[in-house]
Amino acid sequence: MLRRLINARFELMKFGTVGGIAYIVNLLLFNLLVHFPFSPLDDRPVTGSLIAGIVSILIAYFGNRFWTWRERPRRAMSREIALFFIINGIGIAIASGVLYISRYVLGFESAFADNIAANVIGVGIGTIFRFLSYRIWVFPKALPTAKAVG
């Protein structure tokens, strides 16, 4: 039991480091696209959030596959990447959905409100979802084995 807790702690620290780097890229890119002078998406913050999220997904995949869970068995890479992108797509939808509600339902339109909604609340909820999903489905400890019939 103690070994599992220690292993999970290191796994969580690596996941947090990779996530922190991806988060910084996401935050900077979102603000460059939406909130700086002459930003190309200043009138489309949800689109900016989606683009920044996709770029951060790429960073997170490579960091998690080749560092956080590098010792985990590898599945077919196409299946692993597909699962990773589906899970992250849900994570991006969570962050963009929170931003959408903040901006278009609650009427908060400042850069501060956009960042709190998308990059604090939305990313926070999405991160919990992603960590659990990665451990269970994308980078499982052992590959499922076929049961003998008979």
MODELLER restraints for C-alpha pairs under 7 A, 6 or more apart:
rsr = mdl.restraints
at = mdl.atoms
rsr.add(forms.Gaussian(group=physical.xy_distance, feature=features.Distance(at['CA:11:A'], at['CA:68:A']), mean=6.09, stdev=0.5))
rsr.add(forms.Gaussian(group=physical.xy_distance, feature=features.Distance(at['CA:14:A'], at['CA:68:A']), mean=5.18, stdev=0.5))
rsr.add(forms.Gaussian(group=physical.xy_distance, feature=features.Distance(at['CA:15:A'], at['CA:64:A']), mean=6.65, stdev=0.5))
rsr.add(forms.Gaussian(group=physical.xy_distance, feature=features.Distance(at['CA:15:A'], at['CA:68:A']), mean=5.82, stdev=0.5))
rsr.add(forms.Gaussian(group=physical.xy_distance, feature=features.Distance(at['CA:18:A'], at['CA:60:A']), mean=6.02, stdev=0.5))
rsr.add(forms.Gaussian(group=physical.xy_distance, feature=features.Distance(at['CA:18:A'], at['CA:63:A']), mean=5.67, stdev=0.5))
rsr.add(forms.Gaussian(group=physical.xy_distance, feature=features.Distance(at['CA:18:A'], at['CA:64:A']), mean=6.67, stdev=0.5))
rsr.add(forms.Gaussian(group=physical.xy_distance, feature=features.Distance(at['CA:19:A'], at['CA:60:A']), mean=6.31, stdev=0.5))
rsr.add(forms.Gaussian(group=physical.xy_distance, feature=features.Distance(at['CA:22:A'], at['CA:56:A']), mean=4.76, stdev=0.5))
rsr.add(forms.Gaussian(group=physical.xy_distance, feature=features.Distance(at['CA:22:A'], at['CA:59:A']), mean=5.84, stdev=0.5))
rsr.add(forms.Gaussian(group=physical.xy_distance, feature=features.Distance(at['CA:22:A'], at['CA:60:A']), mean=5.84, stdev=0.5))
rsr.add(forms.Gaussian(group=physical.xy_distance, feature=features.Distance(at['CA:23:A'], at['CA:56:A']), mean=6.82, stdev=0.5))
rsr.add(forms.Gaussian(group=physical.xy_distance, feature=features.Distance(at['CA:25:A'], at['CA:56:A']), mean=6.24, stdev=0.5))
rsr.add(forms.Gaussian(group=physical.xy_distance, feature=features.Distance(at['CA:26:A'], at['CA:52:A']), mean=4.86, stdev=0.5))
rsr.add(forms.Gaussian(group=physical.xy_distance, feature=features.Distance(at['CA:26:A'], at['CA:53:A']), mean=5.86, stdev=0.5))
rsr.add(forms.Gaussian(group=physical.xy_distance, feature=features.Distance(at['CA:26:A'], at['CA:56:A']), mean=5.52, stdev=0.5))
rsr.add(forms.Gaussian(group=physical.xy_distance, feature=features.Distance(at['CA:27:A'], at['CA:119:A']), mean=6.70, stdev=0.5))
rsr.add(forms.Gaussian(group=physical.xy_distance, feature=features.Distance(at['CA:29:A'], at['CA:52:A']), mean=5.51, stdev=0.5))
rsr.add(forms.Gaussian(group=physical.xy_distance, feature=features.Distance(at['CA:30:A'], at['CA:48:A']), mean=5.55, stdev=0.5))
rsr.add(forms.Gaussian(group=physical.xy_distance, feature=features.Distance(at['CA:30:A'], at['CA:49:A']), mean=5.65, stdev=0.5))
rsr.add(forms.Gaussian(group=physical.xy_distance, feature=features.Distance(at['CA:30:A'], at['CA:52:A']), mean=5.35, stdev=0.5))
rsr.add(forms.Gaussian(group=physical.xy_distance, feature=features.Distance(at['CA:32:A'], at['CA:39:A']), mean=6.23, stdev=0.5))
rsr.add(forms.Gaussian(group=physical.xy_distance, feature=features.Distance(at['CA:33:A'], at['CA:39:A']), mean=5.04, stdev=0.5))
rsr.add(forms.Gaussian(group=physical.xy_distance, feature=features.Distance(at['CA:33:A'], at['CA:40:A']), mean=5.73, stdev=0.5))
rsr.add(forms.Gaussian(group=physical.xy_distance, feature=features.Distance(at['CA:33:A'], at['CA:41:A']), mean=5.39, stdev=0.5))
rsr.add(forms.Gaussian(group=physical.xy_distance, feature=features.Distance(at['CA:33:A'], at['CA:42:A']), mean=6.82, stdev=0.5))
rsr.add(forms.Gaussian(group=physical.xy_distance, feature=features.Distance(at['CA:33:A'], at['CA:48:A']), mean=5.79, stdev=0.5))
rsr.add(forms.Gaussian(group=physical.xy_distance, feature=features.Distance(at['CA:34:A'], at['CA:40:A']), mean=6.78, stdev=0.5))
rsr.add(forms.Gaussian(group=physical.xy_distance, feature=features.Distance(at['CA:34:A'], at['CA:41:A']), mean=4.93, stdev=0.5))
rsr.add(forms.Gaussian(group=physical.xy_distance, feature=features.Distance(at['CA:34:A'], at['CA:42:A']), mean=4.18, stdev=0.5))
rsr.add(forms.Gaussian(group=physical.xy_distance, feature=features.Distance(at['CA:34:A'], at['CA:45:A']), mean=5.80, stdev=0.5))
rsr.add(forms.Gaussian(group=physical.xy_distance, feature=features.Distance(at['CA:34:A'], at['CA:48:A']), mean=6.15, stdev=0.5))
rsr.add(forms.Gaussian(group=physical.xy_distance, feature=features.Distance(at['CA:35:A'], at['CA:42:A']), mean=6.00, stdev=0.5))
rsr.add(forms.Gaussian(group=physical.xy_distance, feature=features.Distance(at['CA:35:A'], at['CA:111:A']), mean=6.38, stdev=0.5))
rsr.add(forms.Gaussian(group=physical.xy_distance, feature=features.Distance(at['CA:41:A'], at['CA:48:A']), mean=6.14, stdev=0.5))
rsr.add(forms.Gaussian(group=physical.xy_distance, feature=features.Distance(at['CA:46:A'], at['CA:96:A']), mean=5.88, stdev=0.5))
rsr.add(forms.Gaussian(group=physical.xy_distance, feature=features.Distance(at['CA:46:A'], at['CA:99:A']), mean=6.90, stdev=0.5))
rsr.add(forms.Gaussian(group=physical.xy_distance, feature=features.Distance(at['CA:46:A'], at['CA:100:A']), mean=6.66, stdev=0.5))
rsr.add(forms.Gaussian(group=physical.xy_distance, feature=features.Distance(at['CA:49:A'], at['CA:96:A']), mean=6.26, stdev=0.5))
rsr.add(forms.Gaussian(group=physical.xy_distance, feature=features.Distance(at['CA:50:A'], at['CA:92:A']), mean=6.56, stdev=0.5))
rsr.add(forms.Gaussian(group=physical.xy_distance, feature=features.Distance(at['CA:50:A'], at['CA:96:A']), mean=6.84, stdev=0.5))
rsr.add(forms.Gaussian(group=physical.xy_distance, feature=features.Distance(at['CA:53:A'], at['CA:92:A']), mean=5.96, stdev=0.5))
rsr.add(forms.Gaussian(group=physical.xy_distance, feature=features.Distance(at['CA:57:A'], at['CA:88:A']), mean=6.60, stdev=0.5))
rsr.add(forms.Gaussian(group=physical.xy_distance, feature=features.Distance(at['CA:69:A'], at['CA:139:A']), mean=6.60, stdev=0.5))
rsr.add(forms.Gaussian(group=physical.xy_distance, feature=features.Distance(at['CA:72:A'], at['CA:139:A']), mean=6.33, stdev=0.5))
rsr.add(forms.Gaussian(group=physical.xy_distance, feature=features.Distance(at['CA:72:A'], at['CA:140:A']), mean=6.81, stdev=0.5))
rsr.add(forms.Gaussian(group=physical.xy_distance, feature=features.Distance(at['CA:72:A'], at['CA:141:A']), mean=5.67, stdev=0.5))
rsr.add(forms.Gaussian(group=physical.xy_distance, feature=features.Distance(at['CA:73:A'], at['CA:141:A']), mean=6.91, stdev=0.5))
rsr.add(forms.Gaussian(group=physical.xy_distance, feature=features.Distance(at['CA:73:A'], at['CA:142:A']), mean=6.44, stdev=0.5))
rsr.add(forms.Gaussian(group=physical.xy_distance, feature=features.Distance(at['CA:73:A'], at['CA:143:A']), mean=6.90, stdev=0.5))
rsr.add(forms.Gaussian(group=physical.xy_distance, feature=features.Distance(at['CA:80:A'], at['CA:138:A']), mean=5.71, stdev=0.5))
rsr.add(forms.Gaussian(group=physical.xy_distance, feature=features.Distance(at['CA:83:A'], at['CA:138:A']), mean=6.01, stdev=0.5))
rsr.add(forms.Gaussian(group=physical.xy_distance, feature=features.Distance(at['CA:84:A'], at['CA:138:A']), mean=6.11, stdev=0.5))
rsr.add(forms.Gaussian(group=physical.xy_distance, feature=features.Distance(at['CA:87:A'], at['CA:130:A']), mean=6.50, stdev=0.5))
rsr.add(forms.Gaussian(group=physical.xy_distance, feature=features.Distance(at['CA:88:A'], at['CA:130:A']), mean=6.83, stdev=0.5))
rsr.add(forms.Gaussian(group=physical.xy_distance, feature=features.Distance(at['CA:91:A'], at['CA:126:A']), mean=4.49, stdev=0.5))
rsr.add(forms.Gaussian(group=physical.xy_distance, feature=features.Distance(at['CA:91:A'], at['CA:130:A']), mean=6.74, stdev=0.5))
rsr.add(forms.Gaussian(group=physical.xy_distance, feature=features.Distance(at['CA:94:A'], at['CA:122:A']), mean=5.76, stdev=0.5))
rsr.add(forms.Gaussian(group=physical.xy_distance, feature=features.Distance(at['CA:94:A'], at['CA:126:A']), mean=6.02, stdev=0.5))
rsr.add(forms.Gaussian(group=physical.xy_distance, feature=features.Distance(at['CA:95:A'], at['CA:118:A']), mean=4.92, stdev=0.5))
rsr.add(forms.Gaussian(group=physical.xy_distance, feature=features.Distance(at['CA:95:A'], at['CA:122:A']), mean=3.65, stdev=0.5))
rsr.add(forms.Gaussian(group=physical.xy_distance, feature=features.Distance(at['CA:95:A'], at['CA:123:A']), mean=5.43, stdev=0.5))
rsr.add(forms.Gaussian(group=physical.xy_distance, feature=features.Distance(at['CA:95:A'], at['CA:126:A']), mean=6.69, stdev=0.5))
rsr.add(forms.Gaussian(group=physical.xy_distance, feature=features.Distance(at['CA:96:A'], at['CA:118:A']), mean=6.10, stdev=0.5))
rsr.add(forms.Gaussian(group=physical.xy_distance, feature=features.Distance(at['CA:98:A'], at['CA:117:A']), mean=5.73, stdev=0.5))
rsr.add(forms.Gaussian(group=physical.xy_distance, feature=features.Distance(at['CA:98:A'], at['CA:118:A']), mean=6.13, stdev=0.5))
rsr.add(forms.Gaussian(group=physical.xy_distance, feature=features.Distance(at['CA:98:A'], at['CA:122:A']), mean=5.56, stdev=0.5))
rsr.add(forms.Gaussian(group=physical.xy_distance, feature=features.Distance(at['CA:99:A'], at['CA:114:A']), mean=6.17, stdev=0.5))
rsr.add(forms.Gaussian(group=physical.xy_distance, feature=features.Distance(at['CA:99:A'], at['CA:117:A']), mean=4.99, stdev=0.5))
rsr.add(forms.Gaussian(group=physical.xy_distance, feature=features.Distance(at['CA:99:A'], at['CA:118:A']), mean=4.92, stdev=0.5))
rsr.add(forms.Gaussian(group=physical.xy_distance, feature=features.Distance(at['CA:102:A'], at['CA:108:A']), mean=5.63, stdev=0.5))
rsr.add(forms.Gaussian(group=physical.xy_distance, feature=features.Distance(at['CA:102:A'], at['CA:117:A']), mean=6.35, stdev=0.5))
rsr.add(forms.Gaussian(group=physical.xy_distance, feature=features.Distance(at['CA:103:A'], at['CA:109:A']), mean=5.53, stdev=0.5))
